Amino acid sequence: MTTTQLNGTSTTAPRWAVRAAHLTALLTLPSGLWRVLLAAGCLAGYTEAGYTAAGIPGWGRVYVLALSVGSEVLALLTLGLVRPWGEVLPARLPLVGGRRLPPRGVTAAAGAVALVLALVWTPFVLWWSLPHPDTTALGATVAGFLYLPLVLWGPLLAAVTCAYHRRRTPRGARR
């Protein structure tokens, strides 16, 4: 894939960054689907007492659904780093449509989120060394494998953010 240069910045994201952005958007699906099962009333690996203790019945269902939708929306925002709407907001948006996004602001925000995600999810690789009294043995294993892809979220977002920064920053202004 070739990239065109315009005012020192390329207009097309590298193929690897596009693939990484799409992969990032898929990373939250396994854990999100597991939480949707919880919200639907399936124990999904919890014991009866653990399911109730986790607060899933009642408002807990709303929480896990909101967490699933929010995680997926955040993951989908990674696509903005490789798509035109991550450079100029779509004209159909009221008040802000058609405005160019500042590359430094986008890079700083995405970089901060990548750091937070890495800090939150990297310790998850230790999942199997922690006791899980509220889940069955199989449930803890399945939940571990469903959440494990989230460990890649921060590093992939960081890589796509670096590609965005390199593409959107004029060569002379890079440090």
N, CA, C and O of each residue as an XYZ file, in Angstrom:
700
protein
N       0.853     -1.175      0.000
C       0.000      0.000      0.000
C       0.898      1.237      0.000
O       1.810      1.365      0.817
N       0.628      2.102     -0.896
C       1.401      3.332     -0.939
C       0.661      4.417     -0.194
O      -0.566      4.412     -0.099
N       1.427      5.337      0.327
C       0.807      6.456      1.025
C       1.178      7.727      0.284
O       2.312      7.889     -0.168
N       0.235      8.606      0.166
C       0.494      9.875     -0.484
C       0.889     10.899      0.552
O       0.402     10.875      1.682
N       1.760     11.787      0.171
C       2.212     12.834      1.080
C       1.496     14.138      0.733
O       1.396     14.519     -0.433
N       1.011     14.797      1.749
C       0.362     16.084      1.579
C       0.810     16.975      2.721
O       0.489     16.702      3.877
N       1.531     18.016      2.424
C       2.052     18.931      3.442
C       2.880     18.199      4.501
O       2.798     18.509      5.689
N       3.664     17.241      4.063
C       4.533     16.534      5.000
C       3.845     15.444      5.792
O       4.492     14.799      6.617
N       2.538     15.206      5.575
C       1.836     14.147      6.295
C       1.213     13.194      5.295
O       0.737     13.622      4.243
N       1.210     11.917      5.607
C       0.603     10.938      4.716
C      -0.901     10.900      4.959
O      -1.378     11.254      6.038
N      -1.629     10.472      3.955
C      -3.082     10.463      4.067
C      -3.652      9.066      4.251
O      -4.846      8.925      4.515
N      -2.834      8.034      4.120
C      -3.318      6.670      4.256
C      -2.537      5.957      5.344
O      -1.311      6.049      5.410
N      -3.257      5.252      6.189
C      -2.609      4.503      7.270
C      -1.930      3.259      6.699
O      -2.423      2.676      5.733
N      -0.814      2.851      7.279
C      -0.170      1.614      6.826
C      -1.086      0.406      7.044
O      -1.918      0.402      7.951
N      -0.926     -0.587      6.222
C      -1.786     -1.775      6.277
C      -1.740     -2.445      7.650
O      -2.771     -2.885      8.159
N      -0.549     -2.526      8.252
C      -0.439     -3.186      9.558
C      -1.239     -2.430     10.612
O      -1.826     -3.047     11.501
N      -1.269     -1.082     10.523
C      -2.006     -0.288     11.503
C      -3.515     -0.482     11.334
O      -4.252     -0.530     12.319
N      -3.966     -0.592     10.094
C      -5.395     -0.841      9.842
C      -5.792     -2.194     10.420
O      -6.838     -2.320     11.056
N      -4.962     -3.196     10.200
C      -5.252     -4.528     10.745
C      -5.236     -4.516     12.272
O      -6.098     -5.112     12.918
N      -4.252     -3.833     12.837
C      -4.165     -3.758     14.303
C      -5.378     -3.034     14.887
O      -5.885     -3.428     15.936
N      -5.848     -1.978     14.217
C      -7.023     -1.246     14.694
C      -8.268     -2.138     14.653
O      -9.078     -2.128     15.581
N      -8.411     -2.906     13.574
C      -9.552     -3.814     13.493
C      -9.450     -4.920     14.544
O     -10.457     -5.299     15.142
N      -8.267     -5.428     14.768
C      -8.081     -6.445     15.800
C      -8.423     -5.879     17.174
O      -9.040     -6.561     17.992
N      -8.028     -4.647     17.426
C      -8.328     -3.996     18.703
C      -9.833     -3.917     18.919
O     -10.324     -4.126     20.028
N     -10.552     -3.614     17.856
C     -12.012     -3.520     17.978
C     -12.642     -4.877     18.286
O     -13.747     -4.934     18.825
N     -11.959     -5.959     17.952
C     -12.489     -7.300     18.211
C     -12.099     -7.853     19.582
O     -12.720     -8.800     20.066
N     -11.079     -7.271     20.208
C     -10.572     -7.808     21.469
C     -11.591     -7.790     22.607
O     -11.553     -8.650     23.487
N     -12.483     -6.837     22.596
C     -13.448     -6.718     23.695
C     -14.668     -7.620     23.518
O     -15.462     -7.771     24.447
N     -14.825     -8.213     22.354
C     -16.020     -9.033     22.108
C     -16.139    -10.264     23.017
O     -17.217    -10.484     23.567
N     -15.095    -11.075     23.203
C     -15.286    -12.268     24.045
C     -15.745    -11.947     25.464
O     -16.698    -12.553     25.954
N     -15.090    -11.014     26.122
C     -15.490    -10.672     27.491
C     -16.849     -9.979     27.498
O     -17.634    -10.163     28.429
N     -17.127     -9.195     26.480
C     -18.423     -8.518     26.393
C     -19.566     -9.503     26.234
O     -20.616     -9.347     26.858
N     -19.369    -10.513     25.406
C     -20.413    -11.526     25.231
C     -20.624    -12.323     26.513
O     -21.753    -12.698     26.831
N     -19.545    -12.586     27.251
C     -19.661    -13.278     28.531
C     -20.493    -12.439     29.508
O     -21.342    -12.974     30.220
N     -20.246    -11.124     29.538
C     -21.017    -10.257     30.431
C     -22.479    -10.174     29.992
O     -23.369    -10.059     30.834
N     -22.733    -10.230     28.689
C     -24.124    -10.236     28.209
C     -24.826    -11.505     28.695
O     -25.996    -11.461     29.073
N     -24.116    -12.631     28.686
C     -24.697    -13.858     29.244
C     -25.051    -13.680     30.713
O     -26.110    -14.119     31.161
N     -24.163    -13.034     31.461
C     -24.454    -12.757     32.874
C     -25.715    -11.909     33.013
O     -26.570    -12.190     33.852
N     -25.823    -10.882     32.195
C     -26.983     -9.992     32.266
C     -28.265    -10.711     31.875
O     -29.348    -10.361     32.345
N     -28.141    -11.718     31.013
C     -29.323    -12.478     30.572
C     -29.772    -13.489     31.618
O     -30.801    -14.144     31.448
N     -29.001    -13.621     32.709
C     -29.406    -14.527     33.769
C     -28.639    -15.828     33.800
O     -28.860    -16.644     34.695
N     -27.747    -16.052     32.853
C     -26.917    -17.252     32.842
C     -25.810    -17.100     33.886
O     -25.219    -16.027     34.007
N     -25.533    -18.138     34.623
C     -24.494    -18.047     35.647
C     -23.109    -17.855     35.025
O     -22.234    -17.256     35.652
N     -22.898    -18.345     33.823
C     -21.661    -18.136     33.050
C     -20.405    -18.408     33.864
O     -19.434    -17.655     33.796
N     -20.433    -19.492     34.635
C     -19.259    -19.870     35.402
C     -19.290    -19.472     36.863
O     -18.469    -19.949     37.646
N     -20.216    -18.613     37.249
C     -20.364    -18.251     38.660
C     -21.109    -19.352     39.401
O     -21.881    -20.100     38.800
N     -20.881    -19.448     40.684
C     -21.738    -20.275     41.539
C     -22.992    -19.446     41.815
O     -22.995    -18.236     41.590
N     -24.041    -20.079     42.295
C     -25.270    -19.335     42.620
C     -24.978    -18.215     43.616
O     -25.429    -17.083     43.443
N     -24.218    -18.545     44.662
C     -23.897    -17.542     45.684
C     -23.003    -16.450     45.111
O     -23.165    -15.276     45.445
N     -22.069    -16.826     44.258
C     -21.163    -15.842     43.663
C     -21.883    -14.897     42.715
O     -21.582    -13.704     42.660
N     -22.834    -15.441     41.973
C     -23.625    -14.635     41.047
C     -24.396    -13.562     41.810
O     -24.428    -12.400     41.407
N     -25.012    -13.966     42.911
C     -25.769    -13.024     43.732
C     -24.828    -12.050     44.434
O     -25.125    -10.858     44.515
N     -23.697    -12.541     44.941
C     -22.736    -11.680     45.643
C     -22.126    -10.644     44.702
O     -21.780     -9.540     45.122
N     -21.999    -11.005     43.438
C     -21.442    -10.067     42.457
C     -22.438     -8.969     42.113
O     -22.088     -8.002     41.436
N     -23.661     -9.108     42.568
C     -24.669     -8.078     42.344
C     -25.260     -8.093     40.956
O     -25.834     -7.099     40.514
N     -25.125     -9.216     40.258
C     -25.631     -9.277     38.886
C     -27.147     -9.158     38.832
O     -27.650     -8.410     37.994
N     -27.900     -9.847     39.672
C     -29.344     -9.620     39.612
C     -29.671     -8.148     39.908
O     -29.008     -7.516     40.731
N     -30.664     -7.624     39.253
C     -31.055     -6.228     39.476
C     -30.183     -5.265     38.683
O     -29.960     -5.451     37.487
N     -29.686     -4.222     39.373
C     -28.894     -3.181     38.708
C     -27.557     -3.695     38.190
O     -26.954     -3.076     37.313
N     -27.092     -4.812     38.721
C     -25.852     -5.403     38.223
C     -25.950     -5.770     36.751
O     -24.957     -5.709     36.025
N     -27.138     -6.150     36.311
C     -27.349     -6.468     34.892
C     -27.157     -5.228     34.028
O     -26.545     -5.290     32.962
N     -27.675     -4.126     34.490
C     -27.505     -2.875     33.744
C     -26.025     -2.512     33.682
O     -25.518     -2.088     32.643
N     -25.340     -2.685     34.817
C     -23.911     -2.364     34.880
C     -23.101     -3.196     33.890
O     -22.298     -2.648     33.135
N     -23.308     -4.535     33.885
C     -22.487     -5.362     32.996
C     -22.821     -5.112     31.530
O     -21.942     -5.207     30.673
N     -24.078     -4.794     31.230
C     -24.422     -4.432     29.845
C     -23.771     -3.114     29.448
O     -23.234     -2.994     28.347
N     -23.815     -2.124     30.335
C     -23.192     -0.833     30.045
C     -21.682     -0.989     29.902
O     -21.074     -0.347     29.045
N     -21.079     -1.821     30.717
C     -19.648     -2.071     30.626
C     -19.291     -2.722     29.296
O     -18.281     -2.373     28.684
N     -20.104     -3.654     28.851
C     -19.858     -4.316     27.568
C     -19.979     -3.338     26.407
O     -19.110     -3.291     25.537
N     -21.046     -2.566     26.393
C     -21.251     -1.600     25.308
C     -20.176     -0.520     25.353
O     -19.621     -0.163     24.314
N     -19.874      0.003     26.534
C     -18.847      1.039     26.664
C     -17.479      0.561     26.223
O     -16.752      1.297     25.557
N     -17.118     -0.662     26.584
C     -15.826     -1.212     26.172
C     -15.748     -1.332     24.656
O     -14.731     -0.993     24.051
N     -16.820     -1.814     24.051
C     -16.801     -1.975     22.595
C     -16.744     -0.627     21.887
O     -16.043     -0.485     20.885
N     -17.468      0.360     22.394
C     -17.423      1.698     21.789
C     -16.006      2.274     21.874
O     -15.501      2.833     20.901
N     -15.373      2.138     23.031
C     -14.000      2.622     23.179
C     -13.046      1.893     22.238
O     -12.163      2.508     21.639
N     -13.226      0.587     22.112
C     -12.363     -0.173     21.212
C     -12.587      0.247     19.755
O     -11.638      0.314     18.974
N     -13.826      0.526     19.398
C     -14.123      0.951     18.030
C     -13.527      2.323     17.709
O     -13.253      2.624     16.547
N     -13.328      3.147     18.723
C     -12.700      4.455     18.487
C     -11.285      4.323     17.939
O     -10.777      5.255     17.315
N     -10.644      3.184     18.163
C      -9.319      2.943     17.606
C      -9.347      3.031     16.087
O      -8.357      3.421     15.468
N     -10.466      2.674     15.489
C     -10.587      2.757     14.037
C     -10.435      4.197     13.537
O     -10.024      4.420     12.398
N     -10.762      5.159     14.377
C     -10.599      6.558     13.995
C      -9.145      6.936     13.755
O      -8.865      7.919     13.069
N      -8.227      6.172     14.306
C      -6.803      6.453     14.101
C      -6.324      6.013     12.720
O      -5.222      6.372     12.304
N      -7.136      5.245     12.012
C      -6.754      4.788     10.675
C      -7.790      5.158      9.607
O      -7.661      4.764      8.448
N      -8.795      5.898      9.996
C      -9.865      6.300      9.077
C      -9.929      7.831      8.982
O      -9.450      8.533      9.872
N     -10.519      8.336      7.908
C     -10.614      9.796      7.741
C     -11.371     10.496      8.869
O     -11.055     11.639      9.197
N     -12.371      9.830      9.475
C     -13.127     10.497     10.545
C     -12.292     10.690     11.796
O     -12.745     11.351     12.730
N     -11.100     10.143     11.847
C     -10.182     10.399     12.942
C      -9.305     11.606     12.685
O      -8.516     12.006     13.541
N      -9.445     12.186     11.500
C      -8.692     13.386     11.131
C      -9.608     14.599     11.011
O      -9.276     15.693     11.468
N     -10.760     14.386     10.391
C     -11.763     15.441     10.232
C     -13.106     14.847     10.656
O     -13.523     13.805     10.150
N     -13.771     15.515     11.583
C     -15.059     15.004     12.063
C     -16.090     15.025     10.941
O     -16.135     15.977     10.162
N     -16.921     13.987     10.849
C     -17.932     13.932      9.793
C     -18.843     15.160      9.814
O     -19.215     15.649     10.881
N     -19.195     15.648      8.637
C     -20.014     16.859      8.501
C     -21.397     16.683      9.124
O     -22.026     17.671      9.502
N     -21.876     15.465      9.237
C     -23.223     15.230      9.785
C     -23.323     15.469     11.285
O     -24.427     15.513     11.827
N     -22.185     15.626     11.968
C     -22.219     15.880     13.406
C     -22.586     17.341     13.665
O     -21.957     18.243     13.112
N     -23.590     17.579     14.493
C     -23.978     18.959     14.759
C     -22.880     19.716     15.516
O     -22.197     19.145     16.367
N     -22.724     20.957     15.210
C     -21.796     21.893     15.846
C     -20.322     21.644     15.558
O     -19.570     22.606     15.402
N     -19.884     20.403     15.482
C     -18.454     20.129     15.316
C     -18.117     19.491     13.971
O     -16.942     19.289     13.665
N     -19.120     19.176     13.173
C     -18.902     18.511     11.893
C     -18.002     19.309     10.970
O     -18.153     20.524     10.839
N     -17.064     18.624     10.330
C     -16.151     19.253      9.387
C     -14.883     19.816     10.013
O     -13.988     20.262      9.294
N     -14.792     19.803     11.316
C     -13.587     20.339     11.974
C     -12.465     19.306     11.965
O     -12.686     18.108     12.137
N     -11.254     19.816     11.759
C     -10.069     18.956     11.814
C      -9.718     18.693     13.270
O      -9.780     19.592     14.108
N      -9.356     17.480     13.556
C      -8.921     17.126     14.905
C      -7.429     17.425     15.035
O      -6.653     17.102     14.135
N      -7.025     18.030     16.132
C      -5.601     18.330     16.309
C      -4.803     17.049     16.532
O      -5.087     16.310     17.474
N      -3.813     16.769     15.688
C      -3.055     15.522     15.819
C      -2.414     15.340     17.199
O      -2.400     14.230     17.730
N      -1.895     16.400     17.769
C      -1.280     16.279     19.092
C      -2.304     15.896     20.155
O      -2.018     15.075     21.027
N      -3.479     16.480     20.087
C      -4.531     16.162     21.052
C      -4.994     14.722     20.928
O      -5.178     14.032     21.931
N      -5.184     14.270     19.687
C      -5.611     12.894     19.459
C      -4.531     11.931     19.935
O      -4.821     10.931     20.592
N      -3.279     12.245     19.596
C      -2.167     11.388     20.000
C      -2.043     11.337     21.526
O      -1.834     10.267     22.097
N      -2.170     12.476     22.175
C      -2.063     12.512     23.642
C      -3.195     11.726     24.293
O      -2.959     10.953     25.222
N      -4.414     11.916     23.816
C      -5.556     11.200     24.399
C      -5.431      9.694     24.172
O      -5.605      8.909     25.103
N      -5.130      9.294     22.944
C      -5.010      7.864     22.644
C      -3.828      7.246     23.388
O      -3.913      6.109     23.851
N      -2.743      7.977     23.504
C      -1.588      7.471     24.248
C      -1.896      7.294     25.721
O      -1.484      6.307     26.330
N      -2.617      8.243     26.298
C      -2.994      8.128     27.716
C      -3.922      6.935     27.931
O      -3.773      6.197     28.904
N      -4.871      6.748     27.030
C      -5.780      5.613     27.146
C      -5.011      4.300     26.991
O      -5.276      3.339     27.713
N      -4.063      4.252     26.058
C      -3.249      3.041     25.875
C      -2.481      2.711     27.151
O      -2.392      1.547     27.540
N      -1.932      3.721     27.796
C      -1.198      3.504     29.044
C      -2.125      2.984     30.144
O      -1.781      2.037     30.851
N      -3.285      3.593     30.287
C      -4.247      3.150     31.308
C      -4.689      1.707     31.032
O      -4.765      0.891     31.950
N      -4.978      1.401     29.772
C      -5.402      0.043     29.433
C      -4.304     -0.975     29.739
O      -4.584     -2.064     30.240
N      -3.069     -0.621     29.439
C      -1.957     -1.524     29.741
C      -1.829     -1.736     31.246
O      -1.588     -2.855     31.699
N      -1.989     -0.675     32.013
C      -1.893     -0.797     33.469
C      -3.043     -1.625     34.052
O      -2.855     -2.372     35.012
N      -4.226     -1.485     33.465
C      -5.397     -2.203     33.971
C      -5.356     -3.681     33.578
O      -5.627     -4.542     34.415
N      -5.025     -3.989     32.327
C      -5.185     -5.351     31.833
C      -3.938     -6.217     31.902
O      -4.069     -7.441     31.925
N      -2.740     -5.655     31.937
C      -1.537     -6.487     31.985
C      -1.501     -7.404     33.204
O      -1.107     -8.562     33.065
N      -1.895     -6.942     34.396
C      -1.900     -7.877     35.538
C      -2.847     -9.063     35.354
O      -2.780    -10.032     36.110
N      -3.722     -8.992     34.360
C      -4.674    -10.067     34.147
C      -3.998    -11.369     33.729
O      -4.608    -12.434     33.829
N      -2.747    -11.305     33.263
C      -2.050    -12.543     32.905
C      -1.842    -13.418     34.144
O      -1.557    -14.608     34.017
N      -1.982    -12.842     35.330
C      -1.853    -13.596     36.580
C      -3.178    -14.205     37.043
O      -3.248    -14.751     38.144
N      -4.217    -14.122     36.231
C      -5.562    -14.582     36.578
C      -5.566    -15.983     37.180
O      -6.258    -16.237     38.166
N      -4.800    -16.883     36.590
C      -4.847    -18.275     37.019
C      -4.125    -18.509     38.341
O      -4.281    -19.570     38.945
N      -3.344    -17.545     38.797
C      -2.662    -17.717     40.079
C      -3.475    -17.153     41.243
O      -3.057    -17.257     42.396
N      -4.627    -16.561     40.954
C      -5.478    -15.977     41.993
C      -6.652    -16.905     42.313
O      -7.166    -17.575     41.417
N      -7.077    -16.954     43.564
C      -8.248    -17.782     43.896
C      -9.536    -17.089     43.436
O      -9.648    -15.864     43.481
N     -10.485    -17.883     43.003
C     -11.786    -17.377     42.546
C     -12.889    -18.174     43.228
O     -13.481    -19.065     42.620
N     -13.168    -17.855     44.493
C     -14.142    -18.664     45.245
C     -15.578    -18.525     44.744
O     -16.408    -19.387     45.030
N     -15.885    -17.474     44.011
C     -17.262    -17.267     43.549
C     -17.540    -17.906     42.199
O     -18.645    -17.782     41.670
N     -16.546    -18.590     41.636
C     -16.743    -19.229     40.333
C     -16.424    -20.712     40.434
O     -15.728    -21.156     41.347
N     -16.945    -21.460     39.485
C     -16.575    -22.865     39.387
C     -15.186    -22.926     38.756
O     -14.718    -21.942     38.183
N     -14.533    -24.071     38.860
C     -13.189    -24.214     38.279
C     -13.241    -23.985     36.767
O     -12.401    -23.273     36.216
N     -14.212    -24.579     36.108
C     -14.361    -24.384     34.668
C     -14.715    -22.930     34.359
O     -14.206    -22.357     33.395
N     -15.578    -22.339     35.167
C     -15.981    -20.944     34.955
C     -14.806    -19.987     35.061
O     -14.695    -19.053     34.267
N     -13.929    -20.207     36.031
C     -12.749    -19.353     36.190
C     -11.819    -19.492     34.992
O     -11.241    -18.508     34.530
N     -11.674    -20.719     34.489
C     -10.811    -20.949     33.324
C     -11.384    -20.283     32.082
O     -10.669    -19.607     31.343
N     -12.681    -20.480     31.858
C     -13.328    -19.883     30.687
C     -13.279    -18.354     30.758
O     -12.959    -17.697     29.767
N     -13.591    -17.793     31.917
C     -13.540    -16.332     32.072
C     -12.123    -15.827     31.842
O     -11.930    -14.772     31.238
N     -11.140    -16.564     32.316
C      -9.752    -16.170     32.095
C      -9.412    -16.095     30.623
O      -8.786    -15.134     30.175
N      -9.820    -17.103     29.866
C      -9.540    -17.092     28.428
C     -10.341    -16.021     27.691
O      -9.872    -15.493     26.683
N     -11.533    -15.692     28.171
C     -12.341    -14.658     27.523
C     -11.805    -13.259     27.799
O     -11.966    -12.364     26.969
N     -11.178    -13.058     28.940
C     -10.616    -11.754     29.283
C      -9.164    -11.589     28.836
O      -8.678    -10.463     28.731
N      -8.474    -12.680     28.576
C      -7.059    -12.621     28.215
C      -6.767    -11.749     26.986
O      -5.737    -11.075     26.978
N      -7.620    -11.724     25.945
C      -7.319    -10.849     24.806
C      -7.204     -9.364     25.181
O      -6.549     -8.597     24.474
N      -7.831     -8.962     26.276
C      -7.774     -7.557     26.680
C      -6.366     -7.117     27.063
O      -6.089     -5.919     27.109
N      -5.479     -8.061     27.339
C      -4.085     -7.736     27.655
C      -3.423     -7.059     26.449
O      -2.518     -6.243     26.619
N      -3.867     -7.392     25.242
C      -3.292     -6.810     24.015
C      -3.854     -5.435     23.674
O      -3.289     -4.732     22.836
N      -4.943     -5.045     24.301
C      -5.622     -3.803     23.948
C      -4.697     -2.594     24.077
O      -4.576     -1.814     23.132
N      -4.056     -2.425     25.201
C      -3.164     -1.279     25.412
C      -2.003     -1.234     24.436
O      -1.790     -0.201     23.800
N      -1.232     -2.327     24.288
C      -0.114     -2.301     23.339
C      -0.542     -2.076     21.888
O       0.131     -1.352     21.154
N      -1.649     -2.685     21.468
C      -2.103     -2.459     20.094
C      -2.551     -1.016     19.879
O      -2.254     -0.414     18.848
N      -3.264     -0.468     20.855
C      -3.668      0.939     20.749
C      -2.446      1.842     20.705
O      -2.430      2.820     19.957
N      -1.424      1.531     21.493
C      -0.192      2.328     21.482
C       0.481      2.272     20.107
O       0.946      3.294     19.603
N       0.533      1.097     19.510
C       1.157      0.960     18.191
C       0.382      1.737     17.124
O       0.979      2.427     16.298
N      -0.943      1.622     17.145
C      -1.759      2.348     16.166
C      -1.651      3.853     16.408
O      -1.658      4.635     15.457
N      -1.552      4.257     17.658
C      -1.384      5.675     17.991
C      -0.063      6.206     17.448
O      -0.011      7.317     16.921
N       0.994      5.429     17.572
C       2.296      5.847     17.019
C       2.216      5.992     15.508
O       2.771      6.934     14.941
N       1.525      5.061     14.852
C       1.366      5.155     13.394
C       0.572      6.409     13.027
O       0.901      7.093     12.057
N      -0.463      6.708     13.793
C      -1.264      7.913     13.556
C      -0.396      9.163     13.709
O      -0.445     10.074     12.883
N       0.390      9.189     14.769
C       1.254     10.347     15.036
C       2.261     10.540     13.898
O       2.458     11.660     13.425
N       2.888      9.468     13.466
C       3.877      9.559     12.377
C       3.212     10.026     11.082
O       3.800     10.794     10.321
N       2.018      9.572     10.843
C       1.313      9.907      9.611
C       0.790     11.335      9.621
O       0.769     11.993      8.581
N       0.371     11.821     10.777
C      -0.290     13.126     10.857
C       0.631     14.273     11.233
O       0.234     15.435     11.143
N       1.846     13.971     11.651
C       2.777     15.030     12.051
C       3.735     15.301     10.901
O       4.350     14.374     10.375
N       3.868     16.577     10.504
C       4.825     16.870      9.425
C       6.228     16.416      9.816
O       6.613     16.491     10.983
N       6.978     15.950      8.837
C       8.309     15.392      9.098
C       9.208     16.386      9.823
O       9.977     15.977     10.694
N       9.143     17.640      9.505
C      10.000     18.636     10.130
C       9.630     18.916     11.578
O      10.469     19.373     12.354
N       8.389     18.650     11.948
C       7.938     18.954     13.305
C       8.154     17.799     14.265
O       7.991     17.964     15.474
N       8.526     16.610     13.739
C       8.758     15.464     14.628
C      10.027     15.643     15.432
O      10.997     16.251     14.978
N       9.997     15.109     16.613
C      11.187     15.216     17.468
C      11.920     13.905     17.492
O      12.950     13.786     18.156
